[in-house]
């Protein structure tokens, strides 16, 4: 099948959804009004609350939500064929993910930029607020530690990647200084300067890696595991305009630019999808052991629906919204754009020969793993599907890397993108491959710094319940900021450094979608309380029902599957399996508690007469 059908079809679906459904949410459900002051103006403190140009904020928000998820998830989902992932991405982004992000951003902006747990407390009740706080903190720390390992593996012993990443820091500092202090409001000038510096970092990264100075930026995994939490601590305590926002803004250019270039490359090369629409592994395969449903919705998070987006939409972004009309393009628009990114990643993976795809994505480090893979090839050959690698040797020669058994999705994406461009950019496959590996690591770093700041917000709001001094009064609480950021970085940094996160990584998809279920429950409650018509709550209510059924099914199946493996597993793996079972069970129980409490609140709301929508006012606080 020609890949253009997926690209054109997804672009059409996302454009129509943004134009019509996004407009409906803005005008009818939210009744956005630019005369209503946003928290960025009313609570401006120059640190967290800061009115920001919508293009700059869009860049920050997109870079924060579009971490490794829309790139890696679709690659892993290619195991089932291109059809299941494509259908979930398009439908999920338009009808679930976009609504999820829009409503959470709306609720936070209308309630002083509060985080998800605080919004849950205000709209559902104190019990759900406390439970959501516990679940949110657990999920944030799990996510940050999990994705941190990807950065460590990508940048360890890589002078090129480290050089380019380091260059983005002074680029962001100069950009922020230029647009906020030296030439206030001159976004175009600052963008040109910042993007130029970033691109110079990319261009000169390769010569630096080949020079005698390369050893200065060659770091072991253990060293990077210490450096990442330290960097996140600094980035999360500085004012948003100094480093985080301009850096994410500049980083978004790279991500959007790469995806646009990839889309253009697909248009020009229009490669044929070698992966079939569906594969023999619909009931489970060597890359993902679960069946296509519910696990396609778990593997593909960002790009279709992601609970982590709720933390960004109720964390840093609402504190910087300049005017209410910006909510549509930043909340809904960024989500459908991320959906397109996910489609391009899926296409890149599916242009590889199926045999080469599975050879890359199935672990073959040990003799036992190699034996399992050989048996897999033999079994599929007997069923009429040849999984003997076709072009893998050529791909390894062009990229200059050993590709067999490089699991995780990142390498497959880089190889797939290099494969697309090798059709008309001969001899540059190796450069493109290493560039993609580097830029994936760059966007994971933006998620680390933003996630750490969001965790600090959750900590501070929880402290405010017990201490009046912790409440926001218009002045930046520097001591509290530093202390909470330090505790957050210590928590996920410990998991990262000790390596225990290898056990938690498999928890990432389930915990992320559990958070999405929690956010949709909170969003539905908010719409029942504040929307002009209670029927508008179905915009989040319908996705909520689907997600709850899906993620609970996936969670229960995972726990039962892990528990059955414990008796026969090697002693070194038994503890890991038991930890996964307990952690998943705790998250499932917390989610069920919040869902039950939300349903109780819905019955109470629907049992009272509806009140007509209040006229627009200048402010609305929690």
N, C-alpha and C positions, 0 to 999 in steps of 0.2 A: 504494500500500500504506500502511496506517495505521502510523505510527511506534511505536505502543504495542506492537506485536508484538516489535519489537527490544528495547525497554526491558524489558518483562516477561520475555521469553525469556532475556535476558542476566542479569537479576537472579536468576532461578531457577537458571540454570547456575552462577553464581558462588556462590550460597548453598549449593547442594548440594556443590560442590567444596570449599568451606571446611569445611563440616560433616563430610564423610566423608573426602575425600582428605587434607585438612589434618590431620585427627585421626589418620589412618593414618600419615602422615609423622612426627607428633609421638610417638605411642605405640609404633609398631613399628619404624620406620626409625631415628629419632633416640633413642628412649627418653629423652625429656626428663625431668629430675629436678631439682626445686628445692632439694634438699639439696646439690647440687654448686655450689660457689662460682664465680661468673663472674669474668672478668678485671676488671670494673668494681670489684669488691670487693678482689680479691687484689692488683691492681696500681694501686690508686687513687692518682692524683697531683694531682687537682683541675684538670687542664688537658685531657687527652685521655681518661683513664680516670676516669669519674665515674658512680656508680650513679644511674640516672634513672628517674623514674616512667614506667610503660609508656605511659600516655596522652600524656605529653609527648614521649617518645621516638618513639611512633608518629607524632605530628605532625611531628617533625623528619625521620624516615625517609621518610614519605610526601611531604613537601615536597621532599626531596632527590632522590628518584627520579622524581617526577612533574613534570618540567620541561616543556619545550615539546613533547616527544615525543607523549604521549597526546592532545594537542590538535591539533597540526599534522599529524602523520602520517596519521591517519584522514581528515582533510580532503583531503589530496593523493591518498589512495587512493580517494576517491570517484570519481575519473576512470574507474575500472573498474566502477562501480556500487556499490550498498550491500552486496551479498551477499559478494563476496570479502573485503572488509575485516571485515565482521561475523563471518564464519566463522573467520578467522584470529585475531581478537581473543579470541573466546570460547574456542576450543580452545587457542590459544597461552597465554593467561593461566592457564588451569586446569591444563594438563598440562605446560607447558614453563616459562613465566615464573615461576609460583608456586613450582615445584620448584627452579628455578635460584636464586631469591632465598633460599628456605628453607635449602637445603643449604649455600650459601656462607656464610650467617649462622651456621649451626650449626658449620661447620668452623672459622670464625674465632673464635667464642666458645670452642670447645673447645681452641683453640690460641693462647691468650693475646691474642686480638684481632688476629692477624697479617693482613696484606694478602694479596691474591690471589697476587702473585709469591712471597711467602714460603711460603704454603700449597702452592704448586706445587713449590717446592724441597723442602719437608718430605715431601711425599707421592709425587711423581714422581721428582725428582732434581735435582741442582745445575744441570744443563744446561737443563732446562725452567724452573727458577727464574730463571736469567739471561735466557733468551729471553722469558719472560713479563714480566719487569721492563722490558725494552726495548719490547716491544709495548704494555704498559700505559701507560708514560710517553708514548709516541707518541700513543696513542689519547686519553689524557686531555687532552693539550695541544691536539690537533686538535679535540676536542669543545668544550673551553672557549672556544677562539678562534672556533669556528663559531657557537655559540649566543650569544657575546658580540655578534656583529654584529646579531642579532635585537633585543637590548636597545638597542643604539646606534640602530638604525633606528626603534624604537618610542618612545624617550624624547627623541630629538633634537628641539629646538625645541618641546618639550611641557612647559609649566609645570605643567599638571594632573598628568601622570604623575610628574614629578620630585617634586612636593610630596607626593604620596601615598607614594611610595617612601621619601622622606626621613623621613616621620612614622613609618614602621615601625621605624626604628632606635631612637629614644628609647622607643618602645613596647616593644621587645624588651629594652632595657637595664633599664627599670623592672620588667618582668615577671620577668626573671632575678634582679634584686636582691630582689624581693618574695618569690619562692618559694624562694630559696636562702639569703638572709641575714636579711631583715626578718621574714618569716613562713614559716620553713622548712616545707615539706610542704603549704602551703595553695595547692594547685594551682587550685582553683575560684576563689578570690579573685584570684589573679594572672591567671587567664584572663579574668575579667570586666574587670579593669582594662586588660589589654593589648588585648583585642578592642575595647573601647570606644574606646581611643585610635586604633586602626587604622581603625575605621569613621568616626571624626571626620575622619581624614585623607582618606578617600574622599569624605565629604560636603562638606568645605570645599575640596577640590581644585579644583572647578569655579569657585566664587567667587574663589579666589586667582588662577586662570588669567585671569579676567576683570578683575582689579584692576590698578592701576598698578604693582604690585610683581612682576608676572608676569615681567618681563624679567630678574629676578635668577636665575630658574631656567630660562632658555632657553639651552641649550648646543648648540654645534655638534657634529657627529659626531666630529671629531678630538679635541675636548675630552673627550667622553664616553669615547673610546677610551683616554684616559690615566686617567680617573677610575675606570673599572671595575677595572683591575688593582690600583690603589692600594687601593680598597675591599676587594678580595678578599685582598690581602696583610694588611691589618689584621684582617679577620674570621678569617683562617686561623691567626693567631698568638695571638689572645686565647683564654683558657680557654673551653671549649665552653659553659659555663653562663652566660657573660656576655652574649654576643650571638647566636652562631650557633643554639644549640638553642632558646632562647625565641623568637627571630625566626622560625625555621622552624616552630615550634609554632604561633605566631600566624598565620603565612602559610597554614598548612594549613587553618585555619578558613575563610579566604577561599576557598581552592580547593574544599574539600569543600562549603562553603556555596553557592558559585556552581553547582556541579554538581548539588547537591540541588535548588536553586531551578530550574535548567534542567530537571531530571527532572520536577519538579512542573509546570513550565510545559508540558512535552510531554504530561503526563497530562491537564492541563486543556485545552490547545489541541488535543491529539492531531492534529498537522498530518500531512498526507499527504506521503509521500516522493515528490518529483517526479523524482528520479533513479531510473532503472530498476534492476532487480536486477543486470543486466550491461549494459555499453555496447558500442558497436562498437570500442572501443579496447583490447580484451583482449590484443591482440598489441603494444600500445604506443600512446601517444597524445601530445597536446600538452603535458600537465602532467608526466607521467613517460614517458620514451621507451621504457622496458622493458616486457616482457610481464607479465601479471598474476602469473605464477609465473616466476621467483622473487622479483620485485620488490615484491609486496605484503608479503612478509615482511621486506623491507629498508626500505621506506617506513614501515611501522608497526613501530616498535621498542618504545619505552615504550608500555605498554598491552597488549602481548602477550608480548614477550620482549626484554630489553635487557641487553647486556653491561655497560653503565654501572652497572646495579644491583649487579653483583658488586663494584664498587669501593666502593659505599656499604655493602653488606652485609659487606664485609671491611675497611672503613675506619673511619668514625666510629661507626656504630651498634653493632658488637659490643663496643666499649670502654665502652658506656653501658648495656648490658643488665643489668637489676636481678636477674632470675631467669630460669632456662632456659625456663620455661613461656611467657615473653613472646615467645620466638622464633616461635611459631606465628602470633600475631596481627600481629606486626611484619613478619616475613618473608613468609609466605604471604598474610596478610590484606591488607596494604598493596598487594600485587600485584594481587589480584582486584578491589580497590577501584579501582585505577588502570585496570583493564580496563573497568570500568563508566564511568569518565570518558571513555575512548576511544570507547565506544559512543555516549555522549551527543554527543561532538564529531562523530562520523560522521553521526548523525541530524541535527544542526544543519546540516551542509553539504548533506546530501541533501534537505532541505526546500526548498532553492533550486531555481529552474528550471534545468535543465541548461545552457541557453544563457547564463544569467546567471553560473552557476558557472564556465564556461569563459572567459567574457569577463573575469572577475576574475583567473583563475589562469593565463592565457596572456599572456606579456610582449608589450606593444604600445608600447614607448617609442620605437622607431626606425621609420622608414618601411619598412625591410626586415621588421621584426617584424610590423608592421601588415599588410603585404602577405601574409605567411605566414598570419596569422589569417584574413584575408578569403578566401584560397584554401581554408583549412580549412572555413569556413562553407559555401562553395560546394560543396566535395566532399561534405560530409555531406548537404547538401540534395539532391544528385543521388542519394544513397543512401536518401533518405526520412527523414532526421533533421534537423529544423529547429533550427539553432543561432543564430538571430537573437535577440538579447537581448529579453526580455519585460518584466521589471519592474525592470531595472537603473536606469533613470532615476529611478524612484520611490525606490529604495533609496538612491541618491546624494542625493536631496533630503532624505530622512528622517535620514540620518547626517551630512549636511553635509560629506561627503568625496567626492573623486574615486576611484572604485573600479575603473575599467577598468585592467587590467594590473597590479594590485597582487598580485604573485605571492608565494608562500611559505606560504600557508595560514592565517596569523594573521588577516588581514583577512577572509577567507572565513568563518572561525569566528565572528568578531565580528558579521559581517553576518547569518549564519545564526541566531545566538542572538537578535540584535535582531529578526529576522524572526519568530521564534517568539513572543516576548513582545509584539510589536506587535499581536497578535491581541486582547489584553485589557489592554494598557497603552499606550493611544494617546498619541502625542506624546512618548514617552520613548525612542524608538529611538536617537536621537543620543546621549543620556546613556548608555544601555546599551552601545552600540558602543564608546565611548571608555573605559568602565569595563572592558570585556573586554580591550581592547588594553593597558590599564594592568596588569591583574592577570596577564596572560600575561608581561609584562616582569618583574613581581615574582617569579614563580617561576623564571624563568631566573636571576635574581640569586642565589636560594638555591642553585641548582645550581652557579653559579660559585664561591661561597665554600666549599661542601662539596667540590667537585671539586679545588679548590686544596689544601685540607687533606689530601685523600686522596693527591694527588700528593706532598705533603710526606712522608706516611707511607712511600710507596714509595721516595723518595729516602733517607730516614733508614734504612730497613731495608737498603737496598743498601750504604750507608756502614758499617752495623754489621758487615758481612761483612769489612771491611778495617780497622776501627778499634774497639777495645774501648770507647773513650770514647763511642762513638755508641750503645752498647747501653743499653736501658732499665734503670734501677736504682731506679725508684720516684720519682725527682725529675724535674721538667720540664726538659728540655735547652733552655733558652731560646735560647742562641746558635745551636744547630743548627736549632731551629724557625724562627727569623727568617731564617737564611741559606737554608734549603731553600725556604721560602715565597717569598722574594725571587727566587730562581732560577726557580721555577715561574711566577710572575706575569710575570717578564721574558720568558719563552719564549712564552707564549700572548698576552701583551700586545703583543709585537712583531708577531706575525702579525695581530693585530686592528688595530693602528695603521697598518701598511703597507697593509692591504687585501688582502694575498695570500690571506687566508682565503676570498675568493670562489672561488679555485681549489680550496681544501680542503673547502668546504661540501658539494660533491657526494660527497665521500669519507665523510661522516659516517655515513650508513646502513650502508655496507659495513664500515667499521672497527668500528662499534658491534656488529654481529652477529658479526664475527670474534672480538671479545672475549667474546661470549656463548658461542661455540663453545669457546674456551679455558677459560672458567669451568666449562662443563659437563664438559669433559675432566678438569679438576682435581676437580670434585665427584664424578664417577664413581670416580675413583681413591680419593678419601677414603672413599666408601661401601664400596668393596671392602676397604679396610684396616680400617674401624672399625664398619661396620654389623653387626648380629647375624647377618644372613644375606647372603651375597654376591649373591643374586638381587635384593636391594633396590637394587643398583646400576643395575638397569634403569630405575628411576625417572628417573635423569638420563641413562642410556645411550641410551635410545630418542630423547629429544629431541636429544641430541648428534648422533646419526647424521643426523637430519633437518636440523638447522641446518648441519652441515658441508657436506652436499650442496647445500643451498640457497645458502649464502653463497659457496661456492667457484664455483658456477655463475654467480651474479650478478657476482662479482668478475672472472672470466675474460671474461664477456660485456662487461662495462664496459670493461676494458682493451683488448680487441680493437676495440670500437666507437670508443673515443677515439683509438686509434692509427690507425684507418682515416681519421679525420677530419683528422689532422694535415696531410697534403699539401695539401688543398684549403682549409684554414682560413686566415683572415687572419693576417698575421705577428704581430699582437698577441695572438692566441689560441693560436698554435702552442705557445709555451712553456708556457702553462697546461695544455694537453692533455697535453704530454709529462710535466709534473710529476705530473699525476693518474695517468698510466700507471705511472710509477716508484714513487710512494707506494703505490698499490694493489698493485703487484707485490710490494713489500717486505712489506706486511702479509700477503698471501697466503702468501708463503714462510715467514714467521715462524709463522703459524698451522699450516701443514702440518708444520713441524718439531716443534712442540709436540704435535700430534695423533699423529705417528709415535712420539715418545718416550713418550707416555701409553699407546699400544697396546702398546709394548714392556713397560712396567711392568705392564699388565694381564695379559699372558701370564705374567710372572714370578709375580704374585700367585696367579693361577688354577692355576699349576703346583705350588703348595705346598698341603699339607693345611690345611683351614679350622680355625681356632681358635675355640672357643666364646666367646661374648661375656663380657667381664670383668664382675665385679660393679661396681655403682656406687661410685665413690670421691668424695672431697671435691673433688679437683682433678684436672685433666688438662692438662698443658702440652705444648707442641710438642716 
